[in-house]
Amino acid sequence: MDFVGPILEILKCIGPPLCKCIEYQRKREEYKQNLKRILEELKSQKEEIETRLKLECAVGKITKNEVKHWLENVEMSIHDAENVEQTFKNGKCLSRIHQAKLVEKQIQRVQEYLQKGNSFNIFNTLVTDVPPDADTILPTTPLTLDLVKVQNGIANALNQSLSDIEDQKIRAGKLLRFDISKVPTLKETAELVVKQCAGLPLAIVTVASSLKGEEDIREWRNALSELTNKVRSIKVRDDEVFVRLKFSFDRLKDEKIQRCFLYCALYPEDDDIPKTELVDYWNAEGLLEKMDNLQATEDKGHVMIKKLINNCLLLESIDVDNRSCVKLHDVVRDMVLRYITSESPLFMVKAGLKLEELPSGQHWKENLEKVSLMDNSISEIPSSMSPKCPILSTLFLQDNPLKSIPESFFLQMHGLMILNLSRTYIESLPNSIFELTSLTALLLKACFQLKRIPSLAKLQALEILDLGLTAINEVPTGMEMLTNLTNLDLYSTELHKIPAGIFAKLCRLQKLVVHWGLETERVAVEEAAKLKNLDSVKAQFRNLQDFNCYVKSLNSHGGPNEYQLFLYPGDEETIFQVDWVNVNKEVIIVDCDICGREEKDSIILPKDVEVLSVAYLQNLIVLLNLSESTPPDQYSHLKGVRIYSCPKVKKLFSSKLLLELKNLEWIDVSDCDEMEELITIDDDDDDDDNEERSQKEFLLPKLKKLSIWSMPELKNICSSNGVMVCDSLQEIEIRRCPQLKRLPLYLPVDEKGQPSPPPALQKIDVTRGWWEALEWDHLHPDAKTLLLPFCEFV
């Protein structure tokens, strides 16, 4: 078999969990076909909308700005997707994986535009009438009020049905999430509230969400009075939308949750905002109650996010890295910037505008509280610039080609709490940053040119310090004095040594990302393992001894709720750029000289590990070993096992080991050239004495997915007379296993002795030729016919 690319090249892809890399390799053609299919859907949708626009505009309507922007973006997206499609050709393993990743991202982007296009149909809002005042353009809805149509549109958006209700007042009440027919005194007031929203769907939904479930007539009358008074003071139609949205913002009442919401406006328009990132910012600025552990803090933040979503002020989304995000509707964002943050609190937000220069001095008002210049093209700050912004608390400069910052720039920002310079080109930092004693978050992620950090001794208020993917080669002095630190990213492959004594002082640390270099002091590793408040750890170890030392200490003192421990002697810097995906506790081992038979070269696993992934272990013979020294229930938490390109492993699990794997949910094995059997019977198995023994049953009660790829010597999944009892099995995937002739599934039988498929089975993903060549003598005569409906041939 051809070797699948140079090891060190492929390892660059292993950072996103190993399964993703293998998935790209296997399903690149499937990605390609998916892209082609949804690209055609998008083109058809674009043509349909353009045809409708021609008809509407022919009778005096005008295309809405939102639709214009959508069409422009769709045109660019189609062009980009077609370019990616052209590059999708045969090549080396690494290039094909890279192409598949690009295609997946294009698929996500095209799907977003498809969803946006579909949303235009909810309220039929492609066009608007030409307004009486040529300077006034309604950005979100038609000018005329068709209440029934509006109510139907809102019901669709809220997944409700109004088809059986004719009374407009009762329909309005249902949209407000309670039966208004049971509260007759509210009918008139509710209708007036809807009318005050002037038929604007976004405004109605937002105001309705702020009043949902409220049955007190005094609340409704007060809300109507507030809303009416606000609207009376505005004459321009465009502003009426914002006033009604401002009403919903005011009804949040809790000042902290209002300030949390305003933070979202610091991001560029239509940006996906990771929820965890938002919670970190809120926490660093003191908007969340201080909790004892990371999970409690995150829970607090997510409760606030949920409230904002329920009030229709935030929308849920997923970004290209599959992270759970929120975003602001562009109208809501405009409302925030025009009406709420234009005076007090005062924001300056120029994010994602392609600025090449920093805003001039007159823009830096003395009462500025937050400034966002992220995602621009700013490469320098004038040497004489020193903005007088004593109450500025947040400054976002990330994602700019900024090369240097003058010493004077931070001199008059004494109240600064959050400073983000991530993904800039800075090579050094001004000393004035390290005089900002109020700073709670200093973010320097992926500043690849940054080699040195001045003393951190004065930044004792710091709670978040991100030095990940910088070029620092030594731990900054004074770090041991940051006793309030809760979140530390110290992942730099240039960092060869972490001295003892630092982690012992950081007793409040809850989240740690770290690269343990080859010169690391073993005591420092033990100190990190003993941190009692640590909830989340990502760590790369360069040698087996450091890894085993850490895990031994972890097993003795109890570990964090989430961890990803990576044992790999290389120094690629892409390893930890992707967060966990539905995995809390994972160990990844790549390209190490481990045999697995001798204790001296065996790996020690955390006693609560959930996922074990191994790849390119050229000398590995035994993956998991049971011996007298193995602790009880050592593997009882294991949910997933992934083994890739380990050529000397002949057997995966023994029958005795299988008894320990009672919680195993998936098995993924591929490219193990000498593997002959997945599950083998131990030599001292009691049944061996019975020559006429019946079928051996191997129980995997929670197994959901079995995936086997490219195993040229594989003859059995389990022993030749064995069957797998897997009542939870949902999916089987088998490819390129020419010697495998049996599919050993246990088929339960009913009272009449008739077999049935495994109860949870959904899919058998195989080739038709392999399926037709299978031997079924070990199962019921009808097994092949019984299982055929589950087959998806490729």
N, C-alpha and C positions, 0 to 999 in steps of 0.2 A: 504493500500500500504506500502511496506517495506520502511523504511527510508533510503535514499541514502547515507549512510556513515556518520561518525562523522563530524560535521560542521567544526571544526577547521582543520581537515585533508584535507577536500576538498578545503578549502580556500587557501591552499598552491598552488593550481593549478590556482587560479583566476587571478594571475598576468598577464600572457598573457591574452589579453582581454577575458572577461567572456565567450563570444561566443565560443572561442576556446576550453575551458574546456568542455562545453556542447557538442560541436561537436565531441570531442574525445569519449565521453560517448556514443553518438548515433551511430557513424559510425565506431566503432572499427572493426566490421566484414568486412565493406567495405574496410578499410585500409588493413586488413589482406589479403583479396582476391587480392587487387591491388599489394601488395608486392609479393604474390605468382606468379601472372601473369608476372610481369616485371622481377622477378628473373629467371623465365624460359626463358624469352627473352635473358637475359644476358648470361645464360649458353649456349644457342644455338649460340649466337654471339661469345662467347669464343671458342666453339668447331669449328665453321666455320673458325675463324682466325687461330686457331692451325692447322687445316687441310691445309689451304693455305700456312702456314709457312713451313710445312713438304715438300710440293711440291716445293716451291721456294728454300729452303735450299738444297734440293736434287740436284739442278743444280748449286751449288756453290755460292748462295746468302747467306747473313748473316742477322740475325734479328736485327732490329734497337733497340737501347737502349730504346727509347720512348715506343716501343711496348712491350719490356720485362717488363718495369716498369708497364705498363698497365695490363699485364697478372698477374703479382704478386699482384697488388692491387685488381684486380677483384677476384682473388682466396680468398684473405682475406675478401673482401666485401661479397662474397657468404657465407663464413663461418659465419661471423657476422650476416648476415641476417637470416640464418637458425637457429642460436642460439636464436635470438629474436623471430622467429616464434614458436620455441618450448616453450618459456615462455608465449606465448599468450593463456592463459586458463582462465576459470572463476575464479573470486575472488571478493574481495571488490571493491567498486566503484573506490577508489583512485588508487588501483593497476592496474585496467583495463585501467584507463585514462593514467597512466604512461606507460603501455604497448603500448597503441595506439600512444602515442607521440614517443616512440622508433621506432615503425613501420613506422611512417611518416618520421622520419629522415632517416631510412634505405631506404625508397622509393626514397627520394631525392638523396641519395648517389648512389644508383643503377642506377637511371636515368642519373646522371652525367657520369658514366662509359659507359652507353649505347651510349650517345651522343659522347663521346670520341672515342668509337669503330667505330661509323658511320663515324667520320671524317677521319679515315684511308682510307676510300673508295674514298674520294674526289680526292686525288692525288695518290692513290694506293701505299702508302708509308710504307708498312709493312717491306720491306727489302731493302738492298742496296748491290751493288757489293762489292767484296773484293777490297779495294783500293790498288794502287801500293805500297804505303808506309804502312807497317803494323801498324804504329803508328797513321795513320790518318784515322779517321772514320767519315763519313759524317752523321750528326745526324738528318737531316730533309728531304732529298729527294734522289731520284736516281741520279746517276752520269751522265747518258746520257741525252741529251736534245732532247725531243720530243715536239716542240714548240706548236703544235696544241693541244696535250694532256694537256700540262701545261695551255694553255689559257682556255680550257674547264674547267679545275679544278678551276682556278681562277674565271671564270664566275659563276660557281656553288656556290662558296664561297661568291660571291658578289650578288647573286640572279639575275644574268643576263643571257641572252640567246644569244649564238653565232651560233645557228644552221643554220641560213639563210645567214651567211657570210663566204665566202671561203678565201678571201684575208687576209693573216696573218697580214699585216700592219694595215688594217682597223680594224681587230679583236683586235689588241693591242691597237689601239686608243679608241675603245669602252670601253675597260677595264680601260682606263685612264679617263673615264667619259665624253668624248666628241667625236664627229664624226670627226675622223682624215681625212676622205675622203674630208672634206670641207677645210682642211688646208694642201694642198699637200706638202708644204715645210717641214712639220714635219714628213712625212712618214719615211724617211731614218733615221732621228735622233731618232725617237721613237723606231724603230726596233733595233738600236744600243744600246739604253738604256736597252731594254728587254734582248738583247744578253749579255750585261755587267752583268746582274743579273744571268747569267749562268744557266738558267733553274730552279732556286730555287724558288718554288712558294711563300714561305713566304717572301722572299726578293723582288720578283716582286710586290706582293700585297702592301707591305710596301712602296717601292719606288714609285709605281704608285699612292698611296694615297697622297704622299707628292707633286706630280706634277699634280694631277687631276684638270682639268679645265684650266690649263695654256696653252695659245695658242701663247705666244711670243717665236719665234724661238731662240732669244738670251738667254732666260731662259733655254730652252732645251739644247742648245749647252753648256752653262755654267755648267748645271747639269751633262751632259755627260762627260765634261772635269773633273769635280770634282770626279765623280764616277770612271772614268777610272784611274785617278792618284792614287786614294786610292787603287784600286784593283791591280795595277802594283807593289805596294810595298809589297804585300802579296803573298806568294807562296804556303802556306799550304791550302788545300781545305777547311778545317774546318773554318779557319779564314776568308775566302772569304764571308761566310754567314754573319758574324758579321760586316765586313766592310760595306757591303751593307745596313745593318740595321743601322749602325752608320751614314751613309749618310742621312737617313730619319730623324734621331734624330737631326743632324746638321741643316737640313732644317726647323726645327721648328722656328729657328732664335731668337725667344723671349726667353731670358735667364730665365725669371721667370717660363715660362711654361716648359722649360727644367728641371729646378730644381724641379718643381712639379712632373714631370714624374719620376725623379730619386728616389723620396721618395718611390715609389712603390716597389723598389728593396730591401727595408729594411724588407719586409715581407718574410716569408718562401716560398719556391718554391710551386707553384700551390695553394697558399693561396687565399681565397676570401677576398678582401679588401673592407669593407663598405665605400661607397662614402662619407657619412656624416663624418666618422672618418677621412678620407683623408682631407676633406675640413677644419676640425678643426685644424689638424696639419699644413696645409699650412697657415692658418690664424694666428696661434700662432707664426709661424716662419717669418711672415711678407711677405709672398709670394703673398698675396692677398691684394688688395686695401681696406683700412679700410672703412667700410660702416656704415650707421646710424642704420641699423636694421639687425637682423639675416637672414631674408629672402633674402635681397639683397646680403649679404655675401655668402649665400649658392648658390644663383643663379650664382654669379661670379665664384665660384668654380666648379659648374656643367658645366658651359660653357667650362672651361678648360678641364674637364674630357671628354666632348663630342669631343673636338678637338683632344685629344689623341686617342680616340676610332676611330674617322674618319681617323686618320693617321695610323691605324692598329698597334699602339704601345701598346694599352690596349684592353683587351677583356671584354665584359660585362658578369656578372654572378649573381647568386642568392645564398645566403648562406643558411644554415639549419634553420635559424631564419626568412627566407623569406625577408631578407634585400637586397636592391639593391646594388650590388658590382661590382668591376672590378678585373681583375687579369692579371698578366703578363704571356705571353707565355714563357715557360722555355728557349727557345732560346733567346728571347729578354732580359730576365733577365740575362742570362749568358753574353750577349753582354754588358749590363750595368755594371756588376761587373768586367768584364775582360778589357774593353776598355775605359770606361768613368770614373769610380770611383776608378780606381787603382792608380791614381796619383793626379790629382787635378780636382774636389774635391776628397778627399780621404775618402772612406767608409771602415768600417770593418763590414762585414755582415756574421754572423754565426748563423742565425736564424733557428730554427727547426732541428738542427743537433744532438740532444740528448747529448750535451756537459754536463759533470758533473763538470767541473772546468772552472773557468774564464780564458780566454786567458792570457798568461803570459805577463810580462812587456814589452818585445820586440815588441809585437803586437800593443801596444798603442803608435803609432807614434805622434810626436808633432804637425803634420799638419792634424791630423784626424778631420774630420768635422761631421761625423755621425757614430754611432755605434749601431748595432742591435744584441742583444744576446737573443732576445725573444724566448719563447717556447723551452726551454732547460731543463736540470736537474741540474742546478747550485744551490747548497745549501749554499755556503759560499764564501766570498771574503777574501783573506788573510789579516790579520790585519795590515801588514806593507805596503800594496799596496796604492800608491798615484800617479796615472798616470798624467804625465804632458801633458795635452791636452788643451791648452789655447783657441783654436778656436772651440772646440767641441760644436756643437749646439744641437744635438739630441742624447739621450741615451735611448735605449729601453731595459729594463730588465724584462718586464712583463712575466707572465706565467712561472716562475721559482720557485722552492721550497726554495727560499732564505729566511733565518731566521734572518740575521742581516747584517749590513753594517758598516765597521769601520769608525771612525771619519775622518781618513786621506784620504778616497777615493775621496771625492769631493773637496779637498783643492786646487787643481790646475786645476779646470774646470770652471774658472771664466766666460767663455762665454756661458755656458750651458743655453739653452732656453727651451728645452722640456725634461722632465724626466718622464718616465713611469715605475712605480713599481707595476702596478696593478696585482692582483691575485698572490701575493707572500705571504710568511709566516712571514713577518717581524712583530715584536712586538713593535718596537720603531724605530725612525729615528735619524740619527746623526745630531747634531746641525749644521754641516758644510753645509747641504742642505739649511738651512735657512739663509745662508750668500750669496747665489747665487742670486745676485741682478738683473741679466739679465733674470732670469727664467720667462717665460711667460705661461708655462703649467706644472702643477704638478698633476700627475694622480696616484691615490692610490685606484682605484676601487677594491672592494672585497678583501681587505687586512683584513680578518676576525679577525686576532689576534691584529691588531693595535688599541690600546686603547687611546693613547694620541698623540697630535700634538704640538710641541713647538710653540713659538710665531711666527706669520706670518708677523710681523710688517715690516721687512726689504724687504719682497718680493712684493714691490709695483708695479712691472712690470707685476705681474700675471694677466693673462686674463682668464685662465681656471684652475679651482680647482675642482678636483673630489675626494670627501671623501665618496662616496656612498658605502654602505654595509661594512663599517668599524665598529669597536667596540667602537668608540669614544662616551663618555657620556657627553661631554660638548663642546661647540663651542670654537675652538682655539682662544687664545688671539690675538689681533691685526688684526682680520678679518675685522673690520670696517675701517682699513686703506688701504684695497685693492680696491682703487677707480677705478682701470682700469679693474676690474673683469667683464667679459661678460658672463661667463658660470660657474655655481656653482651647484655641486651635493652635497647636505647635507642630503642624505637619510640614516639615521642610526636609527634603532629602539631602540638603547641604548641611543639615544639623547632625553632626556625627556624634556629639556627646551631650548628654544631659546630666549635670552633676547631682550628687546626693544633696539632700537638705532643702530642696525647693518644694517638692510636692508635700513634704511633711508640714509645711507652713500653710499650704493652700487648703485648709480644712473645710472650706465652704464650697469647694468645687463640685459642680453637679454634672457638667458636660465636658468631655475631654476628647480631643483629636490629637494624636501624637505619632511621630515617627521616631522609633528607637534606633539610633545610629549604632554603628559597629563598635564605637568606643564608649557607649553608655555604661555608667556605673551600675552594677547589679543592684545596689542598695536603692538607687532611684526607682528602678522597676518595682521593687517590693513596696516602696513608699506609695507609689501610684496605686498599687493593688489594694492597699489598706485604707484608701480614702472612703470614709463611711457614708458621705452624702452623695457620692457619685452615682448618677442615674443612667448615664449614657457614655459609652466609650467606643471610639474607633481608633485602632492602633495597628501600625505595621511594625513587625519585628524582622530584623535582618538575619538573626541566627536562632537555631532551635533552643539553645540554652536559655536565652533571654525569654523566649516564649514560654518554655516550661516553668521557668522561675515565676513569671507573672501568673500563670494559671494555677500553680501550686498555692501561691499566696491567696489568689482569688477563691479557690475552693476552701481554704481554711477560714477566711474572714467573711465570706459572702460577697457576691458580685453585684454589678449594676443591673437595672431592669432591661437595658438594651446594650448590646455590644456587637462589634464586628472586629474580630481579631484576624489579622492577615499576616501569615508567615511567608515571606518571599525575600530572597537575598538581593533582588534587583532594586533599582532606584527610580523607576518610572513615576512621574508625578501626576498621573491621571487616576490613581487608584481610588482615592476617596472623594471624587467629585460628584458622585451620585449617592443620594440618601438610600436608606433601607427601603425595600419594597416588600411589605407584608412579612417581614422577618424581624424578630426582636433579638435573637441571639445566634450569631453565625460565626463559624470559623472557616477561613479560606486558606488553603495551603497550595503553593505553586512553586514548581521548579526547585525542590529541595532534595537533598541526598538522604532520603529516609527509606529504610527497608521495612520496618514495622514488626520484625521478628524479635530483634534484640531490644532489651529495655533501654540500653544506652542511646539507641537512635530512634526510639519510639516517641511519638508525640503524646503529651498529656492533654486531655481535653477537659474543658470546664464541665462540671457535673450536670449543668442544666443547659448544655448546648442544644439548640433546636435544628440548626442546619449545618451540615458538614460538606464543604466543596473542596475537591482536590483536582489538580491538573498538572500534567507534565512531570510526574514523579517517576523518573525512569527506572529507579531501583525498588520501588514499592512492591512488596509481595502480599502483605496482609493489610487490609484497610482498617478494620476494627478487630481487636484481639480480646479474647476472654481468657483470663488467667486467675490464679489464686489471689493475686494482688489487686485485681480489678474491683473497685468499690461496688457495693450493691447498688443497683439501679443506675449505673454509670450512663447507660444509653437510653434511659426510660423517657427522657424529654425530647429525644430526637424525632423531628418531623420530616426532615428531608435529607437525602443523601445524593450528592452529585459527584460522579467520578469521570474524568475526561483525560484520555491519552496517557494512561498508566500501563505500559505494554507488558509488564511482568505479572500483573495480578491475574490469577487463574480462577479464583473463587471470590465472590463478593461477601456473602454471609454464610455462616454455619447454621445448622438447625438449632443449636443451643443459643447462639447469639440472637437468632430470630425471636426467641422468647422474651428477650429484653427490649425488642423494638415494637412494643405494643402500641406506641403512638405515632409510628411512621406513616406519613401521608403521601409522600411521593419518592420515587426512585428514578434517577436520570443517569444512565450509563452510556458512554459512547467512546469509540476509537480506542478500546483496550484490546490490542491485537491478539493476546494469548488467552483471554478470558473464555472459559469453557462452560461455566455454570454460574448462575447468579446465587442460587441457594443450594448448598450441598449438605448431605447428611453426615454427621460426625461419625468417626470410626467406632466409637463406643456407644452408639445409639442402641437403646434396648431392643428396638424392633429388628435389629440385624440378625437375631437368633431365629427369627421366624422366616423361613424361606418362602412360605406361601402367604406372606403378609399381604394385607389389602393395601389399597392406595394410601400413601403417606400424605397427611394433610398438613399444610404449612399455613398457619394463621397470621394474617396481617389485617386485623379488624378495622383499621382506620385508613388503609391505603386508598388514595383517590386517583393517583396517576402513576402509570408505569411507562417509562420512555427508554427505548433501547435503539441505539444507532451504531452502524458501522462496526460490527463485531464479527470478523471473518471466521473465528473458531468457536463461536458460541453454539453449543449443541442443545443445552437445556436451560430453561428458566429455573426450574427446580428439578430434583432427581427424576429419573426416567419413569418412575412409578408414582410420582407425586402430583398433587394438585394444590393450587393456591386458593384458600378460602378468604375472599376479600369482599365482604358485604358492602363496603363503602366505595368500591372501585368505580370510577366514572369514565376514565379515559385510558386507552392503551395505544401506544405509538411505537411501531416497530419498522425499521428500515435497514436495508443492506446487512441482513444476517442470513446468509445463504444456507448455513447448516442447521439452522433452527427449524425443526419440523413439527413441534408441538406447541399448542397454546393451552397451558395447563390450568384452565379455569374450573373451579368447582361450580357445578350447576345444582342449585337447590331443587329438591323435588317436593311436589305437593302430596296430599293424602292418597291420591290415586297413582302415585309413582311417576307422574309426568314432570319432566325437567323444566326449569325456567331460567332465564338469564340472571346473572348477579343483579340484585334489586336496584342498585344505583347506576348501573352501566348506561353511558350515553353515547360513547364513540369508540370505534376501533379504527385507527388510522394506519393503514397498511397498503401495500401494492396488491393489485389483483392477482398477479402471477404468484406471489408468495402465498396468498390466501388459498389459491386453488391447489397448491402443492402440499398443504398441511395434512398431517395424519391425525385421524380422530378416533382411533381404536380405543384410546384410554377413557373416552367420554361416552356419553349417551349417543346412540346412532343418529339422533336428530340434532346433535349439537351444532353442526355446521349451518343447518337451515335456521336453527333458533337464533344464532348469533349474526347471521348475514345482514339483517336489517340495521345493525349498528355499524356496519362497515362504511367507511368513507375512503374509497380507493383513490390513490394518487398516481 
